[in-house]
Amino acid sequence: MNMHVWTIYLLAAIGLSLTPGPNGLLSLTHGACFGFRATVFTILGGALGFFVLIAASLAGLGALLAASEQAFTVMKWIGAAYLVYLGIRVWRAPAPTLAAASREREMPEAGPIQLFSQGFLVAVTNPKGLIFFAAFLPQFMVPGMSYLEQLVLFGGTFILVEILYELMLARTAQQIAPWLARHGRWFNRATGGVFVGVGAVLTTMSR
């Protein structure tokens, strides 16, 4: 994979991480309620859950896309359309709040195992995550590159971005929560615009 394609993938991974979702809100909530150190276990659990989704997506789609140019083209347009759709949904979404996160997920005990487990389950049971990776990853798969290499590249890049973002949320939870309540709509519009832009770029890509 050349640097240009990886850079596009990195921007899309950043855009996905910045989109207010269950794991981001969970890290924000746990950071405010349990503190930064405890929330690290929540974040690591979520990272493992995302890695499982990426591994499943790559395993199911790699062989099909390597053998069929037509399948690649179809998935490219499906992925681009989904990114644009997701961008529009994020653009129109209400501002995220700690109250919304607390209503969505019952607060666990603050032990490492409980926090890790909840982070993992929130990520791995989110169907939108699997749909996103299944529609998005085919655009970047490299023919002839092994499954393990692609898993390390795609999974490692996304997981690193996600961990850094959620660590920032947990560290600054008390300060970010009031800001999101006031400016969350503009935040959503910025991240939504990133998805629409990346979706447009993907339509120009080829293997």
URHURA-V399519 format. One record per residue. N is the residue number from 1. RES is the residue in one small letter. PSI is psi as a letter, one per 20 degrees, with the letter a starting at -180 (999 if undefined). Layout:
n=N res=RES psi=PSI
n=N res=RES psi=PSI
This chain:
n=1 res=m psi=p
n=2 res=n psi=r
n=3 res=m psi=h
n=4 res=h psi=g
n=5 res=v psi=g
n=6 res=w psi=h
n=7 res=t psi=g
n=8 res=i psi=g
n=9 res=y psi=g
n=10 res=l psi=g
n=11 res=l psi=g
n=12 res=a psi=h
n=13 res=a psi=g
n=14 res=i psi=g
n=15 res=g psi=g
n=16 res=l psi=g
n=17 res=s psi=h
n=18 res=l psi=i
n=19 res=t psi=p
n=20 res=p psi=o
n=21 res=g psi=a
n=22 res=p psi=g
n=23 res=n psi=h
n=24 res=g psi=g
n=25 res=l psi=h
n=26 res=l psi=g
n=27 res=s psi=h
n=28 res=l psi=g
n=29 res=t psi=g
n=30 res=h psi=h
n=31 res=g psi=h
n=32 res=a psi=h
n=33 res=c psi=h
n=34 res=f psi=i
n=35 res=g psi=r
n=36 res=f psi=g
n=37 res=r psi=g
n=38 res=a psi=h
n=39 res=t psi=i
n=40 res=v psi=h
n=41 res=f psi=h
n=42 res=t psi=g
n=43 res=i psi=g
n=44 res=l psi=h
n=45 res=g psi=g
n=46 res=g psi=h
n=47 res=a psi=g
n=48 res=l psi=h
n=49 res=g psi=g
n=50 res=f psi=h
n=51 res=f psi=h
n=52 res=v psi=g
n=53 res=l psi=g
n=54 res=i psi=g
n=55 res=a psi=g
n=56 res=a psi=g
n=57 res=s psi=g
n=58 res=l psi=h
n=59 res=a psi=h
n=60 res=g psi=h
n=61 res=l psi=h
n=62 res=g psi=g
n=63 res=a psi=g
n=64 res=l psi=g
n=65 res=l psi=h
n=66 res=a psi=h
n=67 res=a psi=i
n=68 res=s psi=o
n=69 res=e psi=h
n=70 res=q psi=g
n=71 res=a psi=h
n=72 res=f psi=g
n=73 res=t psi=g
n=74 res=v psi=g
n=75 res=m psi=h
n=76 res=k psi=g
n=77 res=w psi=h
n=78 res=i psi=g
n=79 res=g psi=g
n=80 res=a psi=g
n=81 res=a psi=h
n=82 res=y psi=h
n=83 res=l psi=g
n=84 res=v psi=g
n=85 res=y psi=g
n=86 res=l psi=g
n=87 res=g psi=g
n=88 res=i psi=g
n=89 res=r psi=g
n=90 res=v psi=g
n=91 res=w psi=g
n=92 res=r psi=i
n=93 res=a psi=q
n=94 res=p psi=r
n=95 res=a psi=p
n=96 res=p psi=q
n=97 res=t psi=q
n=98 res=l psi=h
n=99 res=a psi=g
n=100 res=a psi=g
n=101 res=a psi=g
n=102 res=s psi=h
n=103 res=r psi=h
n=104 res=e psi=h
n=105 res=r psi=p
n=106 res=e psi=p
n=107 res=m psi=p
n=108 res=p psi=r
n=109 res=e psi=q
n=110 res=a psi=k
n=111 res=g psi=q
n=112 res=p psi=g
n=113 res=i psi=g
n=114 res=q psi=g
n=115 res=l psi=g
n=116 res=f psi=g
n=117 res=s psi=g
n=118 res=q psi=g
n=119 res=g psi=g
n=120 res=f psi=g
n=121 res=l psi=h
n=122 res=v psi=h
n=123 res=a psi=g
n=124 res=v psi=i
n=125 res=t psi=j
n=126 res=n psi=o
n=127 res=p psi=h
n=128 res=k psi=h
n=129 res=g psi=g
n=130 res=l psi=g
n=131 res=i psi=g
n=132 res=f psi=g
n=133 res=f psi=h
n=134 res=a psi=h
n=135 res=a psi=h
n=136 res=f psi=g
n=137 res=l psi=h
n=138 res=p psi=h
n=139 res=q psi=h
n=140 res=f psi=i
n=141 res=m psi=p
n=142 res=v psi=o
n=143 res=p psi=p
n=144 res=g psi=i
n=145 res=m psi=p
n=146 res=s psi=q
n=147 res=y psi=g
n=148 res=l psi=g
n=149 res=e psi=g
n=150 res=q psi=h
n=151 res=l psi=g
n=152 res=v psi=g
n=153 res=l psi=g
n=154 res=f psi=g
n=155 res=g psi=g
n=156 res=g psi=g
n=157 res=t psi=g
n=158 res=f psi=g
n=159 res=i psi=g
n=160 res=l psi=g
n=161 res=v psi=g
n=162 res=e psi=g
n=163 res=i psi=g
n=164 res=l psi=g
n=165 res=y psi=g
n=166 res=e psi=h
n=167 res=l psi=h
n=168 res=m psi=g
n=169 res=l psi=g
n=170 res=a psi=g
n=171 res=r psi=h
n=172 res=t psi=k
n=173 res=a psi=g
n=174 res=q psi=h
n=175 res=q psi=h
n=176 res=i psi=h
n=177 res=a psi=g
n=178 res=p psi=h
n=179 res=w psi=g
n=180 res=l psi=h
n=181 res=a psi=h
n=182 res=r psi=h
n=183 res=h psi=j
n=184 res=g psi=h
n=185 res=r psi=g
n=186 res=w psi=h
n=187 res=f psi=g
n=188 res=n psi=h
n=189 res=r psi=h
n=190 res=a psi=g
n=191 res=t psi=h
n=192 res=g psi=h
n=193 res=g psi=h
n=194 res=v psi=g
n=195 res=f psi=g
n=196 res=v psi=g
n=197 res=g psi=g
n=198 res=v psi=h
n=199 res=g psi=g
n=200 res=a psi=h
n=201 res=v psi=h
n=202 res=l psi=h
n=203 res=t psi=i
n=204 res=t psi=i
n=205 res=m psi=q
n=206 res=s psi=r
n=207 res=r psi=999
